[in-house]
């Protein structure tokens, strides 16, 4: 496994499980193989905190020894810091990362200029990564045009971000009902 892989899909489509499966395969490929899981979710309520904890426990059971890094804003720095030829990085997920930037809990904290700068730094870090990176993101542009300017801007920005990552990806997989559909790459 080399380069960037993008795993897209709707909510509960199996995106994270697919990324974890790729990580399990990577760990089995060599004794030197490592996995760094970069989690972007922020817990703003009890339900989300429970969801995050459940994901941590599930990953620990399935993939003992996987190093988890929680990075809510500076993905470019995390990729630069942990990228190595023997290390697979899993970034889960761009959707929540973008939410952290564009829809913070305190709206006054939104900084579009800082977001654009970090987005470009992230895309550059992906291109420069010395090890493989699996990026998970939601495909939310398949439905009706959302009501509300802020939500439309978010959907547009996520679509543009997904396209930018896909242009850098060696493989793009769309998850549907837990099944991987290769859009581009080895098995497309």
Secondary structure, DSSP 8 states (H G I E B T S, - for coil): --SEEEEEESTTSSHHHHHHHHHHHHHHH-TT-EEEEEE-----SHHHHHHHHHHHHHHHHHSTT-EEEE-SS-HHHHHHHH-BTTEEEEEE-HHHHHHHHHS-SSGGG--HHHHHHHHHHHHHHHHH-SS-EEEEEE--TTS---SSHHHHHHHHHHHHHHHHHHHHEEEEEEEETTEEEEEESTT-
